[in-house]
Amino acid sequence: METNNTFKLGDFEINRIGFGTMRATTGPGIWGDTGDKKNAISVIRKAIENGVNFIDTADAYGPYTSELLVQEAIEPFKNEVLVATKGGFIKYQPGAVIPNGHPYYLRTAIEGSLRRLKTETIDLYFLHKVDPNIPIEESVGALAQFQKEGKIKHIGISNVTVDELNRAHQVAKIDAVQNAFNFIDQTHEAIVNQTTAENIAFIAHTPIARNTWGPAAMEKAESEGMTINQMSLKWLLDYAPNVISIPGTSSEKHLLENLQAHEVKSRIHQKV
């Protein structure tokens, strides 16, 4: 069975290996600028030149510095790339964040993202984290209003449960869900399966199961001429046709190795 390497979100065909910018565009603790802005821009552009057309960022990364760098990096390709960003998760010191899903705050957040990304409409905007003090219906309802105003094209929710997805569905059309998912961490398998059944994009953050594959997988990777990163990404490609992974790297060499997961012919069985 051949793997479909793209997923259609609205009228945009997404390459199912995208690029996550959280660490590649920020400093230690996801705080401040990256130590090598020139390299970060070069890696993002190299990704786009090699077929990546989905870039994931957030206002909390930096905070703000990631969105600014992404905007600069994609400028020559801005009509070829779908950019997703997130709001509702306040970065207040290195390694520390707090959710804020109040509609008033979300309006401030999205207006800031629009300015930093230099766009009138954000392709895909995620509620980054559900605020325990604000019902998800209120937060997503605000995103639905921003969508009506033309500020958002597609609505996503991140770090959510199946129940929260179902509740969000009551107030808006949810086009994407982003949770952690990889070969080792399958905590959110139920929500992945639900998004598959409903043909909703599932964006797998933390897609690389680092240093956790067993001997059988290591042997298979070696026999197939793959790296463990490629094995992890191929497993996600094979898992379901709506799963999009967003590995991030500051190395062009590792970037190109990751993208070669598309070329692996054998399917990676879930019990490897």
Summary of the structure (lengths in Angstrom):
residues: 272
radius of gyration: 17.8
end to end distance: 17.5
largest distance: 54.5
contacts: 934
relative contact order: 0.14
helix: 40%
strand: 22%
